[in-house]
């Protein structure tokens, strides 16, 4: 593990890179982590969605209905739709495909969920998760111009970066900038039903096969 003295965070300021609330926030944030729409190996949300569908389709034994919560082929179709949210399954796939660890910090609990941690990848990217929305975290170097690129990946050995990103999330927590998924209201985009909490949304999806939800 690298010394804290070598941490990149000594040379800049961490900031949250916000993306729209359009059901594709995870995918947009991953693109930012990979270098942004100009330099990322996958540059668009549809490309990332197609990548997930292809990976799931190629490994049906790994991505079974028990894992996905719906039949493999159904999930492939669903995830390529513009209203499908991404989550842990998608982040684990992106970690494997792009050979980078993704660390998502939950604003409410300050827990860090790591994807690709056991693979010993050299680089790590950070996400902030507020219960329903993902943004990426980047480092703006001291003295850089507003148009200069941000640093979006950190050495996996940089423990101080982990601590500082958690501190950033703690500030959002202090300001109450998170959604309580047990009590928030969702609207089913397929039938218009209004649902309270993640549990009702899951039950509705299982009963109807509907899978497109927006915050109400």
VENWO-V51251 format. One line per field, one symbol per residue. burial: + if it has 9 or more other ideal C-beta (glycine too) atoms within 8 Angstrom, else -. Layout:
burial=???
This chain:
burial=-+----+++--+-++++-+---++++++++++++-+---+-+--+-+++++++-+++--+--++---+-+-+-++++++++--+-+--++++++++---+++++++++-+-+++++--+-+-+++++++++-+++++++++--------+++-+++-+++++-+++-+++-++----++-+--+-+++-----++-+--+++-++--+-++++++-
